Amino acid sequence: MFDAWDYSQIPQGASVLATYPDGKAAMIRLRHGRGTLIVSAVQPFGDSSAAVKPGAWTGFFQTLAAEAGETTGRPIWRFTIPKGDTPPPELKLPF
């Protein structure tokens, strides 16, 4: 089961990467500082097995990485976050 919502407004300068069948934005991309921020209005991985299965999501993100000139297949997400007493800082979105 997916958790999904839509945006009340699209920030100026953002591009829509994916839409729902009714045309509302489901994923947007915008510049943030020196980088790019991709924000999804849908959480498709409630069942984490969907996140690790090869399929359309993998191809979608590989295409985005190729467009950005990023190398894929790197082990950058294979890490453990140390347990501590201080919670991580919250990300302040630019909209």
PDB file of N, CA, C and O in Angstrom, chain B, residues numbered from 101:
ATOM      1  N   MET B 101       0.839  -1.176   0.000  1.00  0.00           N
ATOM      2  CA  MET B 101       0.000   0.000   0.000  1.00  0.00           C
ATOM      3  C   MET B 101       0.885   1.242   0.000  1.00  0.00           C
ATOM      4  O   MET B 101       1.869   1.303   0.738  1.00  0.00           O
ATOM      5  N   PHE B 102       0.547   2.216  -0.811  1.00  0.00           N
ATOM      6  CA  PHE B 102       1.314   3.458  -0.907  1.00  0.00           C
ATOM      7  C   PHE B 102       0.704   4.531  -0.016  1.00  0.00           C
ATOM      8  O   PHE B 102      -0.510   4.568   0.184  1.00  0.00           O
ATOM      9  N   ASP B 103       1.549   5.398   0.515  1.00  0.00           N
ATOM     10  CA  ASP B 103       1.108   6.638   1.145  1.00  0.00           C
ATOM     11  C   ASP B 103       1.270   7.703   0.084  1.00  0.00           C
ATOM     12  O   ASP B 103       2.356   7.839  -0.481  1.00  0.00           O
ATOM     13  N   ALA B 104       0.217   8.470  -0.210  1.00  0.00           N
ATOM     14  CA  ALA B 104       0.317   9.460  -1.275  1.00  0.00           C
ATOM     15  C   ALA B 104      -0.480  10.708  -0.929  1.00  0.00           C
ATOM     16  O   ALA B 104      -1.488  10.649  -0.225  1.00  0.00           O
ATOM     17  N   TRP B 105      -0.011  11.827  -1.434  1.00  0.00           N
ATOM     18  CA  TRP B 105      -0.684  13.110  -1.308  1.00  0.00           C
ATOM     19  C   TRP B 105      -0.283  13.935  -2.517  1.00  0.00           C
ATOM     20  O   TRP B 105       0.440  13.445  -3.385  1.00  0.00           O
ATOM     21  N   ASP B 106      -0.737  15.177  -2.588  1.00  0.00           N
ATOM     22  CA  ASP B 106      -0.282  16.030  -3.681  1.00  0.00           C
ATOM     23  C   ASP B 106       0.152  17.375  -3.105  1.00  0.00           C
ATOM     24  O   ASP B 106      -0.076  17.662  -1.930  1.00  0.00           O
ATOM     25  N   TYR B 107       0.764  18.177  -3.930  1.00  0.00           N
ATOM     26  CA  TYR B 107       1.308  19.465  -3.493  1.00  0.00           C
ATOM     27  C   TYR B 107       0.218  20.532  -3.543  1.00  0.00           C
ATOM     28  O   TYR B 107      -0.553  20.591  -4.501  1.00  0.00           O
ATOM     29  N   SER B 108       0.154  21.371  -2.515  1.00  0.00           N
ATOM     30  CA  SER B 108      -0.798  22.477  -2.539  1.00  0.00           C
ATOM     31  C   SER B 108      -0.324  23.542  -3.527  1.00  0.00           C
ATOM     32  O   SER B 108      -1.136  24.271  -4.098  1.00  0.00           O
ATOM     33  N   GLN B 109       0.984  23.629  -3.725  1.00  0.00           N
ATOM     34  CA  GLN B 109       1.557  24.528  -4.726  1.00  0.00           C
ATOM     35  C   GLN B 109       2.915  23.989  -5.148  1.00  0.00           C
ATOM     36  O   GLN B 109       3.597  23.320  -4.371  1.00  0.00           O
ATOM     37  N   ILE B 110       3.295  24.279  -6.364  1.00  0.00           N
ATOM     38  CA  ILE B 110       4.607  23.873  -6.875  1.00  0.00           C
ATOM     39  C   ILE B 110       5.521  25.089  -6.750  1.00  0.00           C
ATOM     40  O   ILE B 110       5.184  26.160  -7.253  1.00  0.00           O
ATOM     41  N   PRO B 111       6.671  24.947  -6.089  1.00  0.00           N
ATOM     42  CA  PRO B 111       7.579  26.091  -5.943  1.00  0.00           C
ATOM     43  C   PRO B 111       8.037  26.633  -7.296  1.00  0.00           C
ATOM     44  O   PRO B 111       8.202  25.872  -8.250  1.00  0.00           O
ATOM     45  N   GLN B 112       8.239  27.925  -7.374  1.00  0.00           N
ATOM     46  CA  GLN B 112       8.721  28.548  -8.606  1.00  0.00           C
ATOM     47  C   GLN B 112      10.072  27.948  -8.980  1.00  0.00           C
ATOM     48  O   GLN B 112      10.939  27.783  -8.122  1.00  0.00           O
ATOM     49  N   GLY B 113      10.248  27.629 -10.233  1.00  0.00           N
ATOM     50  CA  GLY B 113      11.493  27.060 -10.726  1.00  0.00           C
ATOM     51  C   GLY B 113      11.561  25.546 -10.630  1.00  0.00           C
ATOM     52  O   GLY B 113      12.516  24.940 -11.118  1.00  0.00           O
ATOM     53  N   ALA B 114      10.560  24.920 -10.005  1.00  0.00           N
ATOM     54  CA  ALA B 114      10.557  23.458  -9.890  1.00  0.00           C
ATOM     55  C   ALA B 114      10.075  22.838 -11.197  1.00  0.00           C
ATOM     56  O   ALA B 114       9.254  23.414 -11.912  1.00  0.00           O
ATOM     57  N   SER B 115      10.603  21.651 -11.494  1.00  0.00           N
ATOM     58  CA  SER B 115      10.099  20.909 -12.648  1.00  0.00           C
ATOM     59  C   SER B 115       9.406  19.649 -12.135  1.00  0.00           C
ATOM     60  O   SER B 115       9.847  19.034 -11.164  1.00  0.00           O
ATOM     61  N   VAL B 116       8.331  19.283 -12.793  1.00  0.00           N
ATOM     62  CA  VAL B 116       7.559  18.107 -12.406  1.00  0.00           C
ATOM     63  C   VAL B 116       8.183  16.885 -13.069  1.00  0.00           C
ATOM     64  O   VAL B 116       8.333  16.842 -14.290  1.00  0.00           O
ATOM     65  N   LEU B 117       8.545  15.895 -12.260  1.00  0.00           N
ATOM     66  CA  LEU B 117       9.167  14.669 -12.775  1.00  0.00           C
ATOM     67  C   LEU B 117       8.159  13.547 -12.992  1.00  0.00           C
ATOM     68  O   LEU B 117       8.343  12.701 -13.868  1.00  0.00           O
ATOM     69  N   ALA B 118       7.084  13.540 -12.187  1.00  0.00           N
ATOM     70  CA  ALA B 118       6.089  12.469 -12.296  1.00  0.00           C
ATOM     71  C   ALA B 118       4.741  13.032 -11.870  1.00  0.00           C
ATOM     72  O   ALA B 118       4.664  13.910 -11.011  1.00  0.00           O
ATOM     73  N   THR B 119       3.681  12.513 -12.482  1.00  0.00           N
ATOM     74  CA  THR B 119       2.330  12.953 -12.150  1.00  0.00           C
ATOM     75  C   THR B 119       1.442  11.758 -11.836  1.00  0.00           C
ATOM     76  O   THR B 119       1.734  10.622 -12.211  1.00  0.00           O
ATOM     77  N   TYR B 120       0.354  12.045 -11.139  1.00  0.00           N
ATOM     78  CA  TYR B 120      -0.700  11.064 -10.914  1.00  0.00           C
ATOM     79  C   TYR B 120      -1.560  10.999 -12.183  1.00  0.00           C
ATOM     80  O   TYR B 120      -1.440  11.870 -13.045  1.00  0.00           O
ATOM     81  N   PRO B 121      -2.410   9.998 -12.311  1.00  0.00           N
ATOM     82  CA  PRO B 121      -3.274   9.911 -13.495  1.00  0.00           C
ATOM     83  C   PRO B 121      -4.145  11.156 -13.725  1.00  0.00           C
ATOM     84  O   PRO B 121      -4.520  11.446 -14.861  1.00  0.00           O
ATOM     85  N   ASP B 122      -4.468  11.896 -12.648  1.00  0.00           N
ATOM     86  CA  ASP B 122      -5.295  13.098 -12.815  1.00  0.00           C
ATOM     87  C   ASP B 122      -4.472  14.329 -13.190  1.00  0.00           C
ATOM     88  O   ASP B 122      -5.022  15.423 -13.321  1.00  0.00           O
ATOM     89  N   GLY B 123      -3.150  14.162 -13.366  1.00  0.00           N
ATOM     90  CA  GLY B 123      -2.286  15.259 -13.788  1.00  0.00           C
ATOM     91  C   GLY B 123      -1.628  16.035 -12.661  1.00  0.00           C
ATOM     92  O   GLY B 123      -0.761  16.868 -12.925  1.00  0.00           O
ATOM     93  N   LYS B 124      -2.010  15.789 -11.405  1.00  0.00           N
ATOM     94  CA  LYS B 124      -1.376  16.483 -10.289  1.00  0.00           C
ATOM     95  C   LYS B 124       0.054  15.973 -10.106  1.00  0.00           C
ATOM     96  O   LYS B 124       0.347  14.806 -10.363  1.00  0.00           O
ATOM     97  N   ALA B 125       0.934  16.862  -9.661  1.00  0.00           N
ATOM     98  CA  ALA B 125       2.350  16.492  -9.495  1.00  0.00           C
ATOM     99  C   ALA B 125       2.513  15.456  -8.388  1.00  0.00           C
ATOM    100  O   ALA B 125       1.922  15.578  -7.315  1.00  0.00           O
ATOM    101  N   ALA B 126       3.317  14.444  -8.661  1.00  0.00           N
ATOM    102  CA  ALA B 126       3.631  13.416  -7.673  1.00  0.00           C
ATOM    103  C   ALA B 126       5.091  13.501  -7.236  1.00  0.00           C
ATOM    104  O   ALA B 126       5.434  13.043  -6.146  1.00  0.00           O
ATOM    105  N   MET B 127       5.960  14.083  -8.076  1.00  0.00           N
ATOM    106  CA  MET B 127       7.380  14.220  -7.754  1.00  0.00           C
ATOM    107  C   MET B 127       7.905  15.469  -8.460  1.00  0.00           C
ATOM    108  O   MET B 127       7.615  15.701  -9.634  1.00  0.00           O
ATOM    109  N   ILE B 128       8.684  16.269  -7.727  1.00  0.00           N
ATOM    110  CA  ILE B 128       9.229  17.497  -8.312  1.00  0.00           C
ATOM    111  C   ILE B 128      10.737  17.560  -8.082  1.00  0.00           C
ATOM    112  O   ILE B 128      11.281  16.910  -7.190  1.00  0.00           O
ATOM    113  N   ARG B 129      11.394  18.368  -8.919  1.00  0.00           N
ATOM    114  CA  ARG B 129      12.837  18.596  -8.790  1.00  0.00           C
ATOM    115  C   ARG B 129      13.055  20.105  -8.758  1.00  0.00           C
ATOM    116  O   ARG B 129      12.470  20.836  -9.557  1.00  0.00           O
ATOM    117  N   LEU B 130      13.897  20.574  -7.834  1.00  0.00           N
ATOM    118  CA  LEU B 130      14.224  21.987  -7.787  1.00  0.00           C
ATOM    119  C   LEU B 130      15.656  22.177  -7.322  1.00  0.00           C
ATOM    120  O   LEU B 130      16.235  21.317  -6.657  1.00  0.00           O
ATOM    121  N   ARG B 131      16.210  23.318  -7.685  1.00  0.00           N
ATOM    122  CA  ARG B 131      17.566  23.663  -7.271  1.00  0.00           C
ATOM    123  C   ARG B 131      17.531  24.053  -5.806  1.00  0.00           C
ATOM    124  O   ARG B 131      16.595  24.706  -5.343  1.00  0.00           O
ATOM    125  N   HIS B 132      18.560  23.646  -5.088  1.00  0.00           N
ATOM    126  CA  HIS B 132      18.679  24.014  -3.675  1.00  0.00           C
ATOM    127  C   HIS B 132      20.161  24.191  -3.387  1.00  0.00           C
ATOM    128  O   HIS B 132      20.920  23.222  -3.398  1.00  0.00           O
ATOM    129  N   GLY B 133      20.572  25.419  -3.132  1.00  0.00           N
ATOM    130  CA  GLY B 133      21.997  25.680  -2.941  1.00  0.00           C
ATOM    131  C   GLY B 133      22.754  25.331  -4.203  1.00  0.00           C
ATOM    132  O   GLY B 133      22.400  25.791  -5.289  1.00  0.00           O
ATOM    133  N   ARG B 134      23.795  24.521  -4.075  1.00  0.00           N
ATOM    134  CA  ARG B 134      24.578  24.107  -5.245  1.00  0.00           C
ATOM    135  C   ARG B 134      24.117  22.780  -5.809  1.00  0.00           C
ATOM    136  O   ARG B 134      24.750  22.232  -6.711  1.00  0.00           O
ATOM    137  N   GLY B 135      23.014  22.259  -5.285  1.00  0.00           N
ATOM    138  CA  GLY B 135      22.572  20.946  -5.733  1.00  0.00           C
ATOM    139  C   GLY B 135      21.142  20.937  -6.219  1.00  0.00           C
ATOM    140  O   GLY B 135      20.552  21.980  -6.499  1.00  0.00           O
ATOM    141  N   THR B 136      20.606  19.756  -6.311  1.00  0.00           N
ATOM    142  CA  THR B 136      19.238  19.542  -6.761  1.00  0.00           C
ATOM    143  C   THR B 136      18.511  18.732  -5.704  1.00  0.00           C
ATOM    144  O   THR B 136      19.051  17.771  -5.156  1.00  0.00           O
ATOM    145  N   LEU B 137      17.290  19.129  -5.428  1.00  0.00           N
ATOM    146  CA  LEU B 137      16.455  18.453  -4.441  1.00  0.00           C
ATOM    147  C   LEU B 137      15.306  17.789  -5.184  1.00  0.00           C
ATOM    148  O   LEU B 137      14.619  18.442  -5.970  1.00  0.00           O
ATOM    149  N   ILE B 138      15.090  16.509  -4.948  1.00  0.00           N
ATOM    150  CA  ILE B 138      13.964  15.791  -5.531  1.00  0.00           C
ATOM    151  C   ILE B 138      13.034  15.436  -4.380  1.00  0.00           C
ATOM    152  O   ILE B 138      13.443  14.802  -3.407  1.00  0.00           O
ATOM    153  N   VAL B 139      11.769  15.856  -4.503  1.00  0.00           N
ATOM    154  CA  VAL B 139      10.783  15.642  -3.443  1.00  0.00           C
ATOM    155  C   VAL B 139       9.631  14.828  -4.019  1.00  0.00           C
ATOM    156  O   VAL B 139       9.065  15.177  -5.055  1.00  0.00           O
ATOM    157  N   SER B 140       9.297  13.757  -3.345  1.00  0.00           N
ATOM    158  CA  SER B 140       8.222  12.882  -3.800  1.00  0.00           C
ATOM    159  C   SER B 140       7.008  13.042  -2.892  1.00  0.00           C
ATOM    160  O   SER B 140       7.144  13.091  -1.670  1.00  0.00           O
ATOM    161  N   ALA B 141       5.826  13.124  -3.490  1.00  0.00           N
ATOM    162  CA  ALA B 141       4.584  13.200  -2.729  1.00  0.00           C
ATOM    163  C   ALA B 141       4.000  11.812  -2.509  1.00  0.00           C
ATOM    164  O   ALA B 141       2.903  11.669  -1.969  1.00  0.00           O
ATOM    165  N   VAL B 142       4.729  10.807  -2.924  1.00  0.00           N
ATOM    166  CA  VAL B 142       4.274   9.433  -2.733  1.00  0.00           C
ATOM    167  C   VAL B 142       5.396   8.636  -2.076  1.00  0.00           C
ATOM    168  O   VAL B 142       6.565   8.783  -2.432  1.00  0.00           O
ATOM    169  N   GLN B 143       5.033   7.805  -1.129  1.00  0.00           N
ATOM    170  CA  GLN B 143       5.991   6.933  -0.447  1.00  0.00           C
ATOM    171  C   GLN B 143       5.650   5.521  -0.902  1.00  0.00           C
ATOM    172  O   GLN B 143       4.824   4.855  -0.278  1.00  0.00           O
ATOM    173  N   PRO B 144       6.275   5.055  -1.981  1.00  0.00           N
ATOM    174  CA  PRO B 144       5.894   3.756  -2.532  1.00  0.00           C
ATOM    175  C   PRO B 144       6.464   2.560  -1.779  1.00  0.00           C
ATOM    176  O   PRO B 144       6.117   1.417  -2.080  1.00  0.00           O
ATOM    177  N   PHE B 145       7.325   2.807  -0.815  1.00  0.00           N
ATOM    178  CA  PHE B 145       8.025   1.690  -0.198  1.00  0.00           C
ATOM    179  C   PHE B 145       7.536   1.382   1.215  1.00  0.00           C
ATOM    180  O   PHE B 145       8.341   1.057   2.088  1.00  0.00           O
ATOM    181  N   GLY B 146       6.223   1.480   1.454  1.00  0.00           N
ATOM    182  CA  GLY B 146       5.682   1.084   2.746  1.00  0.00           C
ATOM    183  C   GLY B 146       6.074  -0.357   3.039  1.00  0.00           C
ATOM    184  O   GLY B 146       6.423  -0.700   4.168  1.00  0.00           O
ATOM    185  N   ASP B 147       6.013  -1.193   2.011  1.00  0.00           N
ATOM    186  CA  ASP B 147       6.507  -2.561   2.072  1.00  0.00           C
ATOM    187  C   ASP B 147       7.925  -2.494   1.511  1.00  0.00           C
ATOM    188  O   ASP B 147       8.106  -2.378   0.298  1.00  0.00           O
ATOM    189  N   SER B 148       8.917  -2.564   2.370  1.00  0.00           N
ATOM    190  CA  SER B 148      10.298  -2.317   1.932  1.00  0.00           C
ATOM    191  C   SER B 148      10.769  -3.283   0.849  1.00  0.00           C
ATOM    192  O   SER B 148      11.755  -2.997   0.171  1.00  0.00           O
ATOM    193  N   SER B 149      10.104  -4.400   0.669  1.00  0.00           N
ATOM    194  CA  SER B 149      10.536  -5.326  -0.383  1.00  0.00           C
ATOM    195  C   SER B 149      10.408  -4.671  -1.758  1.00  0.00           C
ATOM    196  O   SER B 149      11.147  -5.027  -2.675  1.00  0.00           O
ATOM    197  N   ALA B 150       9.479  -3.716  -1.918  1.00  0.00           N
ATOM    198  CA  ALA B 150       9.329  -3.029  -3.203  1.00  0.00           C
ATOM    199  C   ALA B 150      10.551  -2.178  -3.522  1.00  0.00           C
ATOM    200  O   ALA B 150      10.861  -1.954  -4.692  1.00  0.00           O
ATOM    201  N   ALA B 151      11.240  -1.707  -2.502  1.00  0.00           N
ATOM    202  CA  ALA B 151      12.398  -0.831  -2.709  1.00  0.00           C
ATOM    203  C   ALA B 151      13.612  -1.579  -3.241  1.00  0.00           C
ATOM    204  O   ALA B 151      14.478  -0.978  -3.877  1.00  0.00           O
ATOM    205  N   VAL B 152      13.684  -2.863  -2.994  1.00  0.00           N
ATOM    206  CA  VAL B 152      14.877  -3.606  -3.394  1.00  0.00           C
ATOM    207  C   VAL B 152      14.656  -4.499  -4.613  1.00  0.00           C
ATOM    208  O   VAL B 152      15.600  -5.118  -5.104  1.00  0.00           O
ATOM    209  N   LYS B 153      13.430  -4.568  -5.100  1.00  0.00           N
ATOM    210  CA  LYS B 153      13.161  -5.371  -6.287  1.00  0.00           C
ATOM    211  C   LYS B 153      13.513  -4.576  -7.541  1.00  0.00           C
ATOM    212  O   LYS B 153      13.185  -3.393  -7.630  1.00  0.00           O
ATOM    213  N   PRO B 154      14.174  -5.208  -8.511  1.00  0.00           N
ATOM    214  CA  PRO B 154      14.419  -4.511  -9.779  1.00  0.00           C
ATOM    215  C   PRO B 154      13.089  -4.154 -10.427  1.00  0.00           C
ATOM    216  O   PRO B 154      12.114  -4.898 -10.317  1.00  0.00           O
ATOM    217  N   GLY B 155      13.060  -3.028 -11.092  1.00  0.00           N
ATOM    218  CA  GLY B 155      11.812  -2.644 -11.746  1.00  0.00           C
ATOM    219  C   GLY B 155      11.836  -1.199 -12.175  1.00  0.00           C
ATOM    220  O   GLY B 155      12.897  -0.596 -12.340  1.00  0.00           O
ATOM    221  N   ALA B 156      10.650  -0.652 -12.352  1.00  0.00           N
ATOM    222  CA  ALA B 156      10.514   0.705 -12.875  1.00  0.00           C
ATOM    223  C   ALA B 156      11.140   1.757 -11.976  1.00  0.00           C
ATOM    224  O   ALA B 156      11.723   2.717 -12.482  1.00  0.00           O
ATOM    225  N   TRP B 157      11.039   1.608 -10.645  1.00  0.00           N
ATOM    226  CA  TRP B 157      11.633   2.609  -9.748  1.00  0.00           C
ATOM    227  C   TRP B 157      13.142   2.656  -9.919  1.00  0.00           C
ATOM    228  O   TRP B 157      13.731   3.737  -9.941  1.00  0.00           O
ATOM    229  N   THR B 158      13.774   1.490 -10.040  1.00  0.00           N
ATOM    230  CA  THR B 158      15.217   1.449 -10.229  1.00  0.00           C
ATOM    231  C   THR B 158      15.599   2.163 -11.522  1.00  0.00           C
ATOM    232  O   THR B 158      16.526   2.972 -11.536  1.00  0.00           O
ATOM    233  N   GLY B 159      14.892   1.866 -12.598  1.00  0.00           N
ATOM    234  CA  GLY B 159      15.164   2.513 -13.880  1.00  0.00           C
ATOM    235  C   GLY B 159      14.914   4.007 -13.835  1.00  0.00           C
ATOM    236  O   GLY B 159      15.663   4.781 -14.432  1.00  0.00           O
ATOM    237  N   PHE B 160      13.864   4.423 -13.130  1.00  0.00           N
ATOM    238  CA  PHE B 160      13.545   5.840 -13.017  1.00  0.00           C
ATOM    239  C   PHE B 160      14.697   6.596 -12.361  1.00  0.00           C
ATOM    240  O   PHE B 160      15.135   7.627 -12.871  1.00  0.00           O
ATOM    241  N   PHE B 161      15.188   6.086 -11.230  1.00  0.00           N
ATOM    242  CA  PHE B 161      16.258   6.776 -10.526  1.00  0.00           C
ATOM    243  C   PHE B 161      17.600   6.653 -11.255  1.00  0.00           C
ATOM    244  O   PHE B 161      18.426   7.562 -11.168  1.00  0.00           O
ATOM    245  N   GLN B 162      17.830   5.561 -11.962  1.00  0.00           N
ATOM    246  CA  GLN B 162      19.052   5.457 -12.770  1.00  0.00           C
ATOM    247  C   GLN B 162      19.042   6.487 -13.890  1.00  0.00           C
ATOM    248  O   GLN B 162      20.084   7.049 -14.227  1.00  0.00           O
ATOM    249  N   THR B 163      17.872   6.736 -14.470  1.00  0.00           N
ATOM    250  CA  THR B 163      17.757   7.750 -15.516  1.00  0.00           C
ATOM    251  C   THR B 163      18.045   9.133 -14.951  1.00  0.00           C
ATOM    252  O   THR B 163      18.764   9.916 -15.571  1.00  0.00           O
ATOM    253  N   LEU B 164      17.492   9.444 -13.779  1.00  0.00           N
ATOM    254  CA  LEU B 164      17.768  10.735 -13.142  1.00  0.00           C
ATOM    255  C   LEU B 164      19.261  10.891 -12.855  1.00  0.00           C
ATOM    256  O   LEU B 164      19.833  11.957 -13.082  1.00  0.00           O
ATOM    257  N   ALA B 165      19.887   9.831 -12.357  1.00  0.00           N
ATOM    258  CA  ALA B 165      21.320   9.888 -12.068  1.00  0.00           C
ATOM    259  C   ALA B 165      22.122  10.115 -13.343  1.00  0.00           C
ATOM    260  O   ALA B 165      23.068  10.902 -13.347  1.00  0.00           O
ATOM    261  N   ALA B 166      21.754   9.434 -14.422  1.00  0.00           N
ATOM    262  CA  ALA B 166      22.463   9.608 -15.703  1.00  0.00           C
ATOM    263  C   ALA B 166      22.312  11.040 -16.205  1.00  0.00           C
ATOM    264  O   ALA B 166      23.280  11.632 -16.684  1.00  0.00           O
ATOM    265  N   GLU B 167      21.088  11.614 -16.099  1.00  0.00           N
ATOM    266  CA  GLU B 167      20.875  12.997 -16.521  1.00  0.00           C
ATOM    267  C   GLU B 167      21.741  13.967 -15.728  1.00  0.00           C
ATOM    268  O   GLU B 167      22.209  14.975 -16.257  1.00  0.00           O
ATOM    269  N   ALA B 168      21.951  13.647 -14.445  1.00  0.00           N
ATOM    270  CA  ALA B 168      22.753  14.522 -13.582  1.00  0.00           C
ATOM    271  C   ALA B 168      24.244  14.234 -13.692  1.00  0.00           C
ATOM    272  O   ALA B 168      25.054  14.930 -13.081  1.00  0.00           O
ATOM    273  N   GLY B 169      24.625  13.195 -14.481  1.00  0.00           N
ATOM    274  CA  GLY B 169      26.028  12.851 -14.626  1.00  0.00           C
ATOM    275  C   GLY B 169      26.594  12.091 -13.435  1.00  0.00           C
ATOM    276  O   GLY B 169      27.808  12.062 -13.231  1.00  0.00           O
ATOM    277  N   GLU B 170      25.704  11.471 -12.642  1.00  0.00           N
ATOM    278  CA  GLU B 170      26.138  10.726 -11.461  1.00  0.00           C
ATOM    279  C   GLU B 170      26.424   9.267 -11.811  1.00  0.00           C
ATOM    280  O   GLU B 170      25.743   8.672 -12.646  1.00  0.00           O
ATOM    281  N   THR B 171      27.419   8.713 -11.173  1.00  0.00           N
ATOM    282  CA  THR B 171      27.749   7.301 -11.328  1.00  0.00           C
ATOM    283  C   THR B 171      26.773   6.472 -10.506  1.00  0.00           C
ATOM    284  O   THR B 171      26.452   6.831  -9.374  1.00  0.00           O
ATOM    285  N   THR B 172      26.304   5.372 -11.066  1.00  0.00           N
ATOM    286  CA  THR B 172      25.406   4.491 -10.314  1.00  0.00           C
ATOM    287  C   THR B 172      26.147   3.234  -9.882  1.00  0.00           C
ATOM    288  O   THR B 172      27.261   2.967 -10.331  1.00  0.00           O
ATOM    289  N   GLY B 173      25.516   2.475  -9.013  1.00  0.00           N
ATOM    290  CA  GLY B 173      26.101   1.219  -8.551  1.00  0.00           C
ATOM    291  C   GLY B 173      27.159   1.394  -7.475  1.00  0.00           C
ATOM    292  O   GLY B 173      27.863   0.440  -7.141  1.00  0.00           O
ATOM    293  N   ARG B 174      27.282   2.602  -6.924  1.00  0.00           N
ATOM    294  CA  ARG B 174      28.258   2.843  -5.864  1.00  0.00           C
ATOM    295  C   ARG B 174      27.648   2.469  -4.522  1.00  0.00           C
ATOM    296  O   ARG B 174      26.433   2.575  -4.357  1.00  0.00           O
ATOM    297  N   PRO B 175      28.452   2.038  -3.566  1.00  0.00           N
ATOM    298  CA  PRO B 175      27.914   1.596  -2.267  1.00  0.00           C
ATOM    299  C   PRO B 175      27.671   2.747  -1.284  1.00  0.00           C
ATOM    300  O   PRO B 175      27.931   2.595  -0.090  1.00  0.00           O
ATOM    301  N   ILE B 176      27.174   3.902  -1.769  1.00  0.00           N
ATOM    302  CA  ILE B 176      27.052   5.059  -0.882  1.00  0.00           C
ATOM    303  C   ILE B 176      25.977   4.901   0.181  1.00  0.00           C
ATOM    304  O   ILE B 176      26.026   5.594   1.197  1.00  0.00           O
ATOM    305  N   TRP B 177      25.001   4.006  -0.017  1.00  0.00           N
ATOM    306  CA  TRP B 177      23.931   3.846   0.967  1.00  0.00           C
ATOM    307  C   TRP B 177      24.168   2.649   1.885  1.00  0.00           C
ATOM    308  O   TRP B 177      23.288   2.282   2.663  1.00  0.00           O
ATOM    309  N   ARG B 178      25.321   2.055   1.801  1.00  0.00           N
ATOM    310  CA  ARG B 178      25.605   0.894   2.647  1.00  0.00           C
ATOM    311  C   ARG B 178      26.361   1.349   3.894  1.00  0.00           C
ATOM    312  O   ARG B 178      27.565   1.128   4.026  1.00  0.00           O
ATOM    313  N   PHE B 179      25.646   1.973   4.781  1.00  0.00           N
ATOM    314  CA  PHE B 179      26.261   2.460   6.011  1.00  0.00           C
ATOM    315  C   PHE B 179      25.286   2.273   7.165  1.00  0.00           C
ATOM    316  O   PHE B 179      24.104   1.995   6.963  1.00  0.00           O
ATOM    317  N   THR B 180      25.799   2.430   8.366  1.00  0.00           N
ATOM    318  CA  THR B 180      24.981   2.336   9.570  1.00  0.00           C
ATOM    319  C   THR B 180      25.027   3.678  10.279  1.00  0.00           C
ATOM    320  O   THR B 180      26.101   4.243  10.481  1.00  0.00           O
ATOM    321  N   ILE B 181      23.866   4.186  10.655  1.00  0.00           N
ATOM    322  CA  ILE B 181      23.813   5.439  11.405  1.00  0.00           C
ATOM    323  C   ILE B 181      24.049   5.103  12.871  1.00  0.00           C
ATOM    324  O   ILE B 181      23.320   4.295  13.448  1.00  0.00           O
ATOM    325  N   PRO B 182      25.071   5.723  13.484  1.00  0.00           N
ATOM    326  CA  PRO B 182      25.353   5.401  14.883  1.00  0.00           C
ATOM    327  C   PRO B 182      24.205   5.828  15.795  1.00  0.00           C
ATOM    328  O   PRO B 182      23.582   6.868  15.584  1.00  0.00           O
ATOM    329  N   LYS B 183      23.943   5.023  16.791  1.00  0.00           N
ATOM    330  CA  LYS B 183      22.901   5.332  17.763  1.00  0.00           C
ATOM    331  C   LYS B 183      23.450   6.386  18.715  1.00  0.00           C
ATOM    332  O   LYS B 183      24.586   6.279  19.177  1.00  0.00           O
ATOM    333  N   GLY B 184      22.665   7.382  19.001  1.00  0.00           N
ATOM    334  CA  GLY B 184      23.123   8.445  19.886  1.00  0.00           C
ATOM    335  C   GLY B 184      21.966   9.078  20.630  1.00  0.00           C
ATOM    336  O   GLY B 184      20.806   8.724  20.421  1.00  0.00           O
ATOM    337  N   ASP B 185      22.295  10.018  21.499  1.00  0.00           N
ATOM    338  CA  ASP B 185      21.277  10.689  22.296  1.00  0.00           C
ATOM    339  C   ASP B 185      20.695  11.910  21.596  1.00  0.00           C
ATOM    340  O   ASP B 185      19.621  12.387  21.964  1.00  0.00           O
ATOM    341  N   THR B 186      21.403  12.420  20.584  1.00  0.00           N
ATOM    342  CA  THR B 186      20.964  13.624  19.897  1.00  0.00           C
ATOM    343  C   THR B 186      20.248  13.256  18.601  1.00  0.00           C
ATOM    344  O   THR B 186      20.819  12.561  17.760  1.00  0.00           O
ATOM    345  N   PRO B 187      18.993  13.714  18.424  1.00  0.00           N
ATOM    346  CA  PRO B 187      18.306  13.391  17.165  1.00  0.00           C
ATOM    347  C   PRO B 187      18.938  14.139  15.998  1.00  0.00           C
ATOM    348  O   PRO B 187      19.518  15.206  16.194  1.00  0.00           O
ATOM    349  N   PRO B 188      18.835  13.597  14.790  1.00  0.00           N
ATOM    350  CA  PRO B 188      19.410  14.282  13.620  1.00  0.00           C
ATOM    351  C   PRO B 188      18.660  15.586  13.358  1.00  0.00           C
ATOM    352  O   PRO B 188      17.493  15.712  13.731  1.00  0.00           O
ATOM    353  N   PRO B 189      19.313  16.554  12.724  1.00  0.00           N
ATOM    354  CA  PRO B 189      18.625  17.815  12.422  1.00  0.00           C
ATOM    355  C   PRO B 189      17.540  17.597  11.379  1.00  0.00           C
ATOM    356  O   PRO B 189      17.653  16.706  10.537  1.00  0.00           O
ATOM    357  N   GLU B 190      16.483  18.413  11.433  1.00  0.00           N
ATOM    358  CA  GLU B 190      15.430  18.321  10.449  1.00  0.00           C
ATOM    359  C   GLU B 190      15.841  19.054   9.181  1.00  0.00           C
ATOM    360  O   GLU B 190      16.521  20.079   9.229  1.00  0.00           O
ATOM    361  N   LEU B 191      15.417  18.513   8.050  1.00  0.00           N
ATOM    362  CA  LEU B 191      15.669  19.160   6.763  1.00  0.00           C
ATOM    363  C   LEU B 191      14.613  20.238   6.568  1.00  0.00           C
ATOM    364  O   LEU B 191      13.417  19.951   6.620  1.00  0.00           O
ATOM    365  N   LYS B 192      15.040  21.463   6.346  1.00  0.00           N
ATOM    366  CA  LYS B 192      14.127  22.577   6.089  1.00  0.00           C
ATOM    367  C   LYS B 192      13.989  22.733   4.581  1.00  0.00           C
ATOM    368  O   LYS B 192      14.919  23.182   3.910  1.00  0.00           O
ATOM    369  N   LEU B 193      12.837  22.364   4.054  1.00  0.00           N
ATOM    370  CA  LEU B 193      12.614  22.465   2.615  1.00  0.00           C
ATOM    371  C   LEU B 193      12.442  23.921   2.219  1.00  0.00           C
ATOM    372  O   LEU B 193      11.933  24.718   3.007  1.00  0.00           O
ATOM    373  N   PRO B 194      12.865  24.285   0.996  1.00  0.00           N
ATOM    374  CA  PRO B 194      12.831  25.679   0.568  1.00  0.00           C
ATOM    375  C   PRO B 194      11.454  26.154   0.097  1.00  0.00           C
ATOM    376  O   PRO B 194      11.377  27.100  -0.687  1.00  0.00           O
ATOM    377  N   PHE B 195      10.384  25.535   0.544  1.00  0.00           N
ATOM    378  CA  PHE B 195       9.031  25.988   0.185  1.00  0.00           C
ATOM    379  C   PHE B 195       8.077  25.677   1.298  1.00  0.00           C
ATOM    380  O   PHE B 195       6.887  25.978   1.195  1.00  0.00           O
TER     381      PHE B 195
END
